[in-house]
Amino acid sequence: MLSIVQTISLVGLNGKLVEVQTDVSNGLPDFEIIGMPDLSIKESKERIKSAIKNSNIPLASKKILVNLAPADTRKEGSSYDLPIAIGILSAIGIVHQTEIRQTILIGELALNGKINQITGVLPICIEAKKMGIKTIYVPKQNEKEASIVEDINIIPVETLRETIEFLNGKKKIENSKSNTNQIMQTKLIQESNLDFADVKGQESVKRALEIAAAGGHNCILEGSPRCRKNNASKKNVNNITRSYI
């Protein structure tokens, strides 16, 4: 049986929709992932099988073929674990396929079925919104980061079992919502008691860091050892960056 699950691949900060096409059939037991996967995705086969087994879900010996389409684009990272697992479970009838249409799934699986935090969640959610996707499943630990993006349903999940139960209507998970301005103000009050007033001189450096933070650019300071680069950048640019996110 064939199933299709959607996820998003990041190339820099740009996202591309990826279809996780899974075919499960009778034959010699095999598990193959094609579509230009990198090493971390190839290794996901063992993580996925263990996560399914340790979630008390029977997985009969079948021939499993997963295609990450389009096949001419390199796929990287562990965020494909969850969509591949759900694709397999959908193909064998454990997950209702009607519930995964127009939905994005991302997440790394631990061997015990827990869904681990991943990187790049914020740009993925932004790209999903641009594509008109209405719902995205993210690891629970990425909930606050993902919920910054408005007008999209963020479903935070902690385990593979929980994701299956929610997709099948057996469990309810509230959509994650947050007030971005409130989050940033709270962080600034709680975490920040420094600003550029604490840096004496270095006017051109401070100006450059302000521009970098405002535009979301990368920035590196070069200078002689012990010339106080850390004080000018690490402590203070973080405070400024938070205020511009």
Backbone bond lengths (Angstrom), bond angles and torsions (degrees), N, CA, C in turn:
res aa  C-N    CA-C-N  psi(-1)  N-CA   C-N-CA  omega(-1)  CA-C   N-CA-C  phi
1 M - - - 1.460 - - 1.528 109.28 -
2 L 1.317 116.82 144.62 1.459 122.49 -176.87 1.523 110.97 -106.17
3 S 1.330 115.95 138.19 1.470 120.97 174.07 1.523 108.90 -133.36
4 I 1.330 115.93 155.42 1.462 121.45 178.97 1.522 108.86 -130.89
5 V 1.337 115.88 124.44 1.460 123.02 177.06 1.518 107.47 -123.02
6 Q 1.327 117.12 145.29 1.462 120.68 -177.61 1.529 111.65 -106.67
7 T 1.327 114.69 144.28 1.447 121.81 171.97 1.530 107.20 -144.64
8 I 1.325 116.83 -178.00 1.464 120.49 -178.62 1.520 109.15 -127.63
9 S 1.326 115.54 133.17 1.455 122.74 175.93 1.526 108.99 -102.20
10 L 1.331 116.78 133.61 1.462 121.03 179.87 1.522 109.97 -97.88
11 V 1.333 114.77 133.85 1.455 122.00 170.44 1.517 105.17 -121.19
12 G 1.330 116.18 98.98 1.457 119.64 -168.07 1.518 108.49 69.53
13 L 1.330 116.59 -121.19 1.463 121.13 175.51 1.518 111.76 -105.39
14 N 1.321 117.18 3.06 1.458 121.35 179.53 1.524 110.08 -95.02
15 G 1.318 115.65 138.23 1.451 120.63 -178.21 1.514 112.72 -106.43
16 K 1.333 115.42 149.62 1.452 121.53 177.14 1.513 108.73 -132.70
17 L 1.325 116.29 131.77 1.458 120.80 -179.23 1.525 109.95 -67.98
18 V 1.326 115.90 132.14 1.458 121.99 179.65 1.520 108.99 -122.80
19 E 1.316 116.07 129.70 1.460 121.39 174.59 1.525 109.27 -93.73
20 V 1.323 115.82 124.47 1.455 121.26 174.60 1.527 106.69 -94.86
21 Q 1.325 115.29 97.76 1.465 121.48 -177.20 1.529 108.78 -94.37
22 T 1.319 115.94 120.62 1.469 120.84 -174.91 1.521 110.54 -120.67
23 D 1.320 115.22 126.84 1.460 121.08 176.67 1.530 108.77 -119.23
24 V 1.323 116.07 123.31 1.468 122.10 178.18 1.525 107.77 -115.92
25 S 1.329 116.27 124.01 1.460 120.20 -176.44 1.520 110.26 -141.13
26 N 1.319 115.53 168.84 1.459 121.14 175.48 1.529 109.20 -74.45
27 G 1.303 114.98 154.86 1.455 119.79 -179.42 1.510 109.86 143.17
28 L 1.333 115.80 -171.84 1.456 119.52 177.72 1.521 109.89 -62.35
29 P 1.348 118.86 133.26 1.467 121.28 -178.98 1.524 111.38 -55.44
30 D 1.330 115.78 127.25 1.461 121.01 -178.36 1.522 108.36 -158.85
31 F 1.320 116.79 153.52 1.455 122.03 178.30 1.520 106.34 -141.81
32 E 1.330 116.18 109.29 1.462 120.99 -176.05 1.520 109.82 -127.06
33 I 1.338 115.86 137.14 1.469 121.80 176.06 1.526 107.63 -118.17
34 I 1.328 116.78 123.44 1.459 121.99 179.41 1.532 109.11 -123.49
35 G 1.336 115.60 171.42 1.461 120.04 -179.23 1.518 112.21 107.10
36 M 1.345 116.79 35.51 1.474 124.72 179.13 1.526 112.72 60.24
37 P 1.351 118.26 52.45 1.468 119.91 175.54 1.530 110.67 -80.70
38 D 1.332 117.30 149.38 1.453 119.82 174.94 1.526 109.52 -86.53
39 L 1.326 117.34 -175.85 1.463 121.65 -174.54 1.524 111.96 -62.97
40 S 1.334 117.67 -38.96 1.463 119.99 -178.49 1.531 111.70 -64.17
41 I 1.340 116.75 -31.85 1.470 120.03 177.74 1.520 110.19 -75.66
42 K 1.345 117.06 -39.69 1.460 119.59 177.45 1.521 110.93 -61.82
43 E 1.337 116.54 -37.35 1.464 120.64 177.93 1.520 112.38 -69.55
44 S 1.330 116.58 -18.35 1.467 119.82 -176.47 1.527 111.78 -64.72
45 K 1.317 118.22 -18.45 1.468 120.50 -179.20 1.525 111.14 -57.06
46 E 1.325 116.61 -43.85 1.469 119.78 -179.62 1.519 111.56 -71.91
47 R 1.338 117.07 -37.60 1.470 119.82 177.56 1.520 110.37 -63.18
48 I 1.325 116.42 -43.81 1.467 121.13 -176.72 1.524 111.08 -65.97
49 K 1.322 116.86 -46.19 1.465 119.50 -179.69 1.525 111.22 -61.84
50 S 1.330 117.10 -42.84 1.469 120.30 179.10 1.518 111.49 -67.37
51 A 1.345 117.15 -39.70 1.467 120.65 179.94 1.525 110.95 -63.57
52 I 1.331 116.80 -41.46 1.463 120.36 178.85 1.528 110.34 -65.81
53 K 1.328 116.49 -45.09 1.463 121.01 -179.58 1.529 111.28 -62.39
54 N 1.342 116.50 -45.70 1.464 120.53 -177.57 1.520 113.34 -77.60
55 S 1.336 116.88 -3.32 1.465 121.21 171.31 1.530 110.59 -95.55
56 N 1.336 115.07 12.65 1.479 122.13 178.63 1.528 112.33 59.51
57 I 1.322 115.17 41.17 1.466 121.05 177.78 1.525 108.15 -114.44
58 P 1.322 117.96 121.41 1.464 119.86 -178.98 1.527 111.26 -69.45
59 L 1.315 115.84 131.61 1.466 120.98 178.33 1.526 107.36 -128.36
60 A 1.338 115.56 99.84 1.461 120.85 -177.47 1.525 110.21 -66.69
61 S 1.314 115.63 157.10 1.464 121.32 178.42 1.531 109.23 -67.89
62 K 1.317 115.81 107.79 1.464 121.58 -177.67 1.528 109.67 -133.86
63 K 1.308 114.88 171.52 1.457 121.28 172.26 1.522 107.93 -94.63
64 I 1.326 116.44 114.04 1.466 121.82 -175.55 1.523 109.33 -112.46
65 L 1.320 115.37 124.41 1.463 121.37 177.23 1.518 108.92 -123.90
66 V 1.331 116.25 123.02 1.466 122.11 179.83 1.521 108.61 -116.08
67 N 1.327 116.07 125.87 1.466 121.64 177.45 1.518 109.11 -115.21
68 L 1.337 116.63 124.93 1.462 122.30 176.86 1.523 108.04 -95.94
69 A 1.327 115.82 102.90 1.466 120.88 -174.56 1.533 111.06 -103.93
70 P 1.344 118.02 141.21 1.461 127.95 7.27 1.527 112.17 -75.66
71 A 1.318 115.24 143.30 1.464 121.75 -172.37 1.522 113.47 -76.72
72 D 1.340 118.14 -8.82 1.464 119.86 -177.34 1.527 112.62 -95.11
73 T 1.350 116.79 9.26 1.461 121.22 179.92 1.519 109.72 -115.09
74 R 1.321 117.02 130.52 1.457 121.73 179.95 1.531 109.99 -66.35
75 K 1.335 116.72 131.91 1.475 122.12 178.56 1.525 108.41 -108.88
76 E 1.331 116.46 132.77 1.458 121.09 -177.22 1.522 110.95 -134.75
77 G 1.329 115.86 151.27 1.457 121.21 171.40 1.513 114.18 100.37
78 S 1.340 114.27 168.51 1.467 121.34 -176.73 1.526 113.23 -94.27
79 S 1.336 118.27 1.62 1.467 120.74 -177.54 1.532 112.69 -69.97
80 Y 1.347 116.95 -8.35 1.466 120.51 179.56 1.534 112.48 -82.20
81 D 1.325 117.51 -9.55 1.468 120.41 -176.71 1.526 111.96 -55.63
82 L 1.333 116.17 -52.64 1.467 120.32 -176.09 1.532 112.54 -63.63
83 P 1.344 119.61 -49.66 1.476 117.60 178.86 1.523 113.71 -62.19
84 I 1.337 117.83 -35.00 1.469 119.25 178.27 1.526 109.73 -66.82
85 A 1.327 117.33 -43.83 1.472 120.75 179.51 1.528 110.93 -61.89
86 I 1.328 116.85 -45.19 1.467 120.26 179.68 1.528 110.12 -66.24
87 G 1.331 117.00 -35.41 1.460 120.14 177.24 1.522 111.68 -62.23
88 I 1.330 116.63 -43.04 1.467 120.84 178.29 1.530 110.48 -63.59
89 L 1.341 116.03 -46.68 1.465 120.18 -177.76 1.529 111.44 -67.68
90 S 1.324 116.42 -29.61 1.467 119.66 175.58 1.519 110.90 -70.91
91 A 1.343 116.17 -39.04 1.469 120.42 -178.73 1.522 112.40 -66.44
92 I 1.342 116.92 -28.34 1.467 119.21 179.93 1.530 111.89 -98.09
93 G 1.353 116.09 6.87 1.461 120.10 172.22 1.509 116.68 88.25
94 I 1.334 118.41 9.78 1.467 120.43 179.87 1.524 110.90 -83.03
95 V 1.335 116.69 -32.71 1.473 121.69 177.22 1.519 108.18 -109.77
96 H 1.332 117.10 137.34 1.460 122.12 178.92 1.527 109.59 -72.77
97 Q 1.313 117.27 120.95 1.458 120.91 -176.56 1.523 112.79 -64.75
98 T 1.322 117.31 -29.67 1.466 119.49 -177.48 1.526 111.61 -64.11
99 E 1.339 117.13 -21.32 1.458 120.48 -176.41 1.523 113.49 -86.30
100 I 1.315 118.44 -5.52 1.468 119.66 -177.03 1.529 112.68 -112.84
101 R 1.323 116.55 11.81 1.457 119.39 175.65 1.525 109.92 -79.74
102 Q 1.316 116.55 145.54 1.465 122.60 -178.54 1.527 111.54 53.97
103 T 1.340 114.44 37.77 1.462 121.10 -177.86 1.518 109.20 -133.38
104 I 1.329 116.13 142.83 1.462 121.97 176.18 1.524 108.17 -109.79
105 L 1.327 116.47 136.59 1.459 121.53 175.53 1.523 109.32 -122.51
106 I 1.331 116.64 134.38 1.463 121.82 175.65 1.523 108.38 -142.28
107 G 1.317 116.91 145.31 1.456 119.43 177.80 1.518 111.86 157.78
108 E 1.309 115.36 146.68 1.463 121.94 175.89 1.521 109.39 -98.46
109 L 1.318 117.38 136.13 1.465 121.95 -178.85 1.524 111.34 -97.51
110 A 1.331 115.25 136.78 1.456 121.01 168.74 1.524 108.19 -88.40
111 L 1.321 117.39 166.93 1.458 120.43 -177.21 1.523 112.38 -64.23
112 N 1.341 116.76 -25.83 1.471 119.70 -179.22 1.525 113.04 -88.85
113 G 1.334 117.43 4.75 1.458 120.86 178.75 1.512 114.53 95.15
114 K 1.321 117.47 -2.85 1.465 120.24 177.13 1.526 109.79 -71.98
115 I 1.332 115.92 147.41 1.468 120.95 178.43 1.521 108.72 -100.00
116 N 1.329 116.03 116.38 1.457 121.58 -174.98 1.524 112.53 -88.74
117 Q 1.307 114.83 157.89 1.457 122.52 177.19 1.523 110.83 -62.92
118 I 1.330 116.43 145.55 1.463 121.74 177.06 1.523 109.38 -128.22
119 T 1.319 116.48 171.19 1.466 121.59 176.87 1.524 109.96 -100.31
120 G 1.333 115.99 158.82 1.462 120.82 174.90 1.512 115.06 81.95
121 V 1.347 117.98 17.17 1.467 120.26 -176.63 1.527 111.87 -66.81
122 L 1.328 117.12 -42.12 1.470 119.68 -177.35 1.532 112.12 -60.90
123 P 1.341 120.71 -52.73 1.480 118.99 177.53 1.521 112.81 -62.37
124 I 1.345 117.99 -31.15 1.466 120.08 177.62 1.522 109.89 -64.48
125 C 1.330 116.88 -44.23 1.471 120.53 179.68 1.525 111.29 -65.84
126 I 1.326 116.60 -37.95 1.466 120.18 177.94 1.522 110.31 -63.18
127 E 1.332 116.67 -44.62 1.467 121.06 179.03 1.530 111.01 -65.52
128 A 1.337 116.99 -38.53 1.466 120.49 178.65 1.521 110.63 -61.50
129 K 1.321 116.30 -40.56 1.465 120.37 178.56 1.531 110.49 -64.01
130 K 1.338 117.19 -42.19 1.457 121.10 178.69 1.523 111.44 -61.61
131 M 1.331 116.59 -33.15 1.466 121.58 -178.84 1.521 113.08 -80.92
132 G 1.326 116.46 -4.15 1.458 119.50 179.81 1.518 113.97 84.83
133 I 1.329 117.10 12.33 1.464 121.03 177.38 1.531 108.85 -70.61
134 K 1.315 116.61 135.54 1.463 120.80 -175.97 1.524 113.98 -94.14
135 T 1.350 117.41 -27.48 1.458 120.83 -173.61 1.520 110.32 -136.68
136 I 1.335 116.16 139.72 1.459 120.81 176.89 1.519 109.07 -139.42
137 Y 1.329 115.86 131.65 1.458 122.61 177.23 1.523 108.75 -94.82
138 V 1.333 116.28 126.20 1.459 121.33 -177.28 1.528 109.41 -129.35
139 P 1.342 118.18 157.64 1.460 120.11 173.88 1.522 110.99 -60.22
140 K 1.315 116.87 145.39 1.467 121.87 -179.07 1.516 111.44 -54.65
141 Q 1.328 117.71 -37.59 1.458 121.47 -178.19 1.523 112.88 -68.36
142 N 1.332 117.69 -18.42 1.466 121.80 177.78 1.524 112.56 -97.80
143 E 1.318 116.92 10.12 1.464 121.42 -172.49 1.523 112.67 -59.00
144 K 1.322 117.93 -51.08 1.468 120.63 -176.24 1.518 111.58 -63.92
145 E 1.326 116.40 -40.72 1.463 120.59 178.99 1.522 110.80 -62.16
146 A 1.335 116.61 -45.05 1.460 120.54 -177.32 1.519 112.17 -69.27
147 S 1.333 116.91 -35.05 1.459 120.61 -174.15 1.519 113.05 -72.84
148 I 1.329 117.69 -5.42 1.467 120.29 174.39 1.525 110.04 -63.81
149 V 1.332 116.46 -32.10 1.468 121.01 -179.33 1.522 109.03 -77.31
150 E 1.312 116.73 123.60 1.461 121.55 -176.33 1.531 111.37 -90.19
151 D 1.326 114.61 164.23 1.473 123.16 175.75 1.525 113.10 62.81
152 I 1.317 117.52 33.81 1.462 122.23 173.46 1.522 107.38 -147.51
153 N 1.320 116.82 139.92 1.458 120.80 -178.28 1.533 109.75 -80.01
154 I 1.317 116.53 117.17 1.459 122.29 178.46 1.525 108.24 -101.23
155 I 1.329 116.94 117.87 1.460 121.64 179.81 1.531 108.12 -108.81
156 P 1.335 118.56 105.33 1.465 120.67 179.08 1.526 110.70 -82.61
157 V 1.321 117.12 127.82 1.469 121.17 -178.62 1.520 109.76 -126.09
158 E 1.333 115.79 145.11 1.462 121.61 -176.46 1.522 113.11 -104.12
159 T 1.333 116.84 -30.96 1.459 120.12 -177.16 1.525 110.69 -138.71
160 L 1.316 115.11 162.99 1.464 120.64 176.23 1.520 110.19 -64.57
161 R 1.318 117.92 -42.01 1.463 122.11 178.94 1.525 111.11 -59.99
162 E 1.318 117.26 -42.65 1.459 121.30 179.16 1.529 110.96 -63.27
163 T 1.320 117.03 -40.16 1.463 121.54 179.34 1.520 110.69 -62.91
164 I 1.322 116.74 -43.88 1.465 121.62 179.44 1.526 110.54 -62.69
165 E 1.319 116.85 -45.80 1.463 120.70 -178.44 1.523 111.42 -64.18
166 F 1.331 116.54 -36.28 1.463 119.22 178.20 1.526 110.70 -69.65
167 L 1.331 116.62 -44.46 1.469 120.36 179.55 1.523 111.66 -61.89
168 N 1.318 117.09 -32.84 1.463 121.47 -179.75 1.524 113.43 -90.01
169 G 1.336 116.63 6.48 1.456 120.62 176.37 1.510 115.12 75.93
170 K 1.346 118.22 16.18 1.459 121.21 -178.85 1.529 112.56 -94.21
171 K 1.326 116.64 -9.76 1.462 120.72 -179.65 1.514 109.15 -144.37
172 K 1.311 115.83 146.83 1.461 120.72 -179.55 1.518 109.71 -109.42
173 I 1.324 115.53 132.39 1.463 121.87 175.52 1.522 107.57 -126.14
174 E 1.315 116.83 126.41 1.464 120.84 -179.22 1.520 110.57 -71.77
175 N 1.345 115.61 139.24 1.462 120.28 174.34 1.518 109.67 -61.90
176 S 1.308 115.90 139.76 1.460 120.22 -179.21 1.525 109.78 -84.39
177 K 1.331 115.64 130.40 1.460 121.68 178.14 1.521 108.61 -134.39
178 S 1.319 115.63 147.40 1.459 118.99 179.27 1.520 109.51 -149.75
179 N 1.322 114.86 156.57 1.451 122.55 175.13 1.525 107.68 -99.92
180 T 1.336 116.44 106.72 1.454 120.51 -173.80 1.517 112.43 -58.30
181 N 1.331 117.23 -46.31 1.464 120.59 -178.65 1.520 111.19 -61.42
182 Q 1.332 115.76 -40.74 1.457 119.91 -179.81 1.527 110.92 -65.77
183 I 1.343 116.45 -40.90 1.466 120.37 178.78 1.520 110.74 -61.55
184 M 1.327 116.71 -46.45 1.452 120.26 -176.77 1.518 111.67 -67.50
185 Q 1.336 117.56 -40.39 1.454 120.60 178.55 1.518 111.09 -64.58
186 T 1.347 116.34 -40.11 1.460 120.43 178.94 1.519 110.71 -64.39
187 K 1.339 116.72 -43.03 1.456 120.26 179.30 1.521 110.99 -63.00
188 L 1.331 116.01 -42.64 1.454 119.30 -178.33 1.520 111.35 -64.24
189 I 1.344 116.21 -38.61 1.463 120.42 -179.76 1.519 110.98 -70.40
190 Q 1.346 116.29 -43.90 1.453 120.99 -174.84 1.518 113.38 -78.94
191 E 1.343 117.62 -36.10 1.445 120.03 -169.27 1.528 113.96 -107.52
192 S 1.315 117.20 -17.12 1.453 118.90 -171.00 1.521 111.35 -117.96
193 N 1.325 115.90 119.48 1.461 120.01 170.36 1.521 109.99 -128.10
194 L 1.336 115.36 20.94 1.454 121.05 178.90 1.518 109.92 -123.91
195 D 1.319 115.96 149.90 1.458 120.56 171.20 1.525 108.29 -150.30
196 F 1.315 115.99 -177.13 1.452 119.21 -175.50 1.527 113.27 -66.70
197 A 1.326 117.34 -13.11 1.461 119.69 175.80 1.527 110.95 -64.86
198 D 1.344 116.61 -20.78 1.466 120.59 179.24 1.520 112.58 -82.48
199 V 1.326 116.59 -7.34 1.464 120.34 179.43 1.524 108.40 -103.16
200 K 1.302 116.74 115.90 1.460 120.94 -178.10 1.528 109.84 -84.68
201 G 1.316 115.70 127.89 1.450 120.31 -178.60 1.518 111.03 73.59
202 Q 1.342 116.23 -149.05 1.463 122.76 178.06 1.540 111.89 55.10
203 E 1.324 117.35 40.05 1.464 120.51 -175.22 1.527 112.09 -62.03
204 S 1.330 117.22 -42.27 1.470 119.31 -178.90 1.525 110.96 -67.07
205 V 1.343 116.63 -35.67 1.463 120.05 178.24 1.523 110.20 -66.62
206 K 1.312 117.45 -45.29 1.467 121.22 -179.78 1.524 110.77 -62.87
207 R 1.316 116.72 -39.17 1.456 120.62 178.62 1.531 110.17 -63.52
208 A 1.334 116.88 -43.13 1.460 121.05 179.86 1.527 111.11 -63.38
209 L 1.329 117.17 -40.24 1.459 120.89 179.91 1.526 111.28 -68.37
210 E 1.330 117.22 -36.47 1.470 120.32 177.13 1.529 110.31 -63.13
211 I 1.329 116.61 -43.09 1.470 120.61 179.42 1.525 110.10 -64.66
212 A 1.338 117.00 -42.54 1.460 120.82 -179.85 1.522 111.05 -63.00
213 A 1.338 116.33 -42.84 1.465 120.01 -179.49 1.523 111.23 -67.27
214 A 1.345 116.66 -42.39 1.466 120.38 -178.52 1.522 111.88 -64.88
215 G 1.324 116.54 -36.51 1.460 120.02 -177.86 1.503 114.74 -93.93
216 G 1.340 116.89 -1.85 1.451 120.27 -179.10 1.515 112.84 69.27
217 H 1.339 116.84 31.58 1.463 120.85 -178.07 1.527 110.97 -93.91
218 N 1.317 115.46 160.62 1.454 120.52 172.04 1.521 109.33 -78.74
219 C 1.330 115.44 154.84 1.460 118.70 -178.90 1.522 109.02 -152.54
220 I 1.315 117.07 138.07 1.462 121.06 175.83 1.520 108.30 -134.07
221 L 1.322 116.58 139.32 1.462 121.88 177.27 1.517 109.22 -103.71
222 E 1.322 115.73 133.24 1.452 120.83 176.15 1.515 109.34 -116.07
223 G 1.310 116.04 143.38 1.453 119.63 179.46 1.506 111.26 178.06
224 S 1.310 115.51 174.77 1.456 120.31 -179.52 1.516 111.02 -66.00
225 P 1.330 117.58 153.85 1.465 119.89 176.78 1.519 111.77 -56.77
226 R 1.330 115.55 142.23 1.474 123.88 176.09 1.521 113.06 64.82
227 C 1.346 117.54 28.77 1.466 119.53 176.95 1.526 111.16 -96.37
228 R 1.360 117.62 16.08 1.475 124.14 172.74 1.521 112.12 74.58
229 K 1.335 117.53 31.28 1.468 119.55 177.51 1.520 110.94 -63.71
230 N 1.311 117.26 -38.22 1.466 120.36 -178.96 1.516 111.63 -61.52
231 N 1.337 116.79 -42.78 1.462 119.07 179.64 1.512 111.31 -63.79
232 A 1.308 116.83 -33.80 1.463 119.80 -177.59 1.512 112.61 -79.34
233 S 1.339 116.63 -24.32 1.459 118.12 -173.20 1.509 113.67 -116.98
234 K 1.359 117.49 -63.20 1.464 120.43 -169.23 1.519 112.11 -56.82
235 K 1.328 117.77 -50.68 1.463 120.04 -174.58 1.522 111.96 -73.05
236 N 1.333 115.63 -42.91 1.454 118.40 -169.81 1.518 114.57 -90.86
237 V 1.336 117.70 -36.17 1.454 117.90 -179.57 1.522 110.68 -66.86
238 N 1.337 117.56 -29.48 1.462 120.02 175.77 1.518 111.01 -61.83
239 N 1.324 116.43 -41.24 1.466 119.80 179.47 1.521 110.89 -64.77
240 I 1.327 115.97 -43.50 1.453 119.79 -179.82 1.524 109.89 -66.73
241 T 1.346 116.69 -43.25 1.459 120.30 -178.54 1.518 111.10 -59.17
242 R 1.329 117.54 -42.06 1.454 119.93 179.99 1.532 111.07 -60.32
243 S 1.331 116.08 -34.86 1.458 118.25 -177.06 1.518 112.73 -75.30
244 Y 1.339 116.80 -13.25 1.458 120.06 -178.56 1.531 113.31 -106.62
245 I 1.346 118.89 -5.66 1.468 120.56 -177.28 1.511 110.78 -60.45
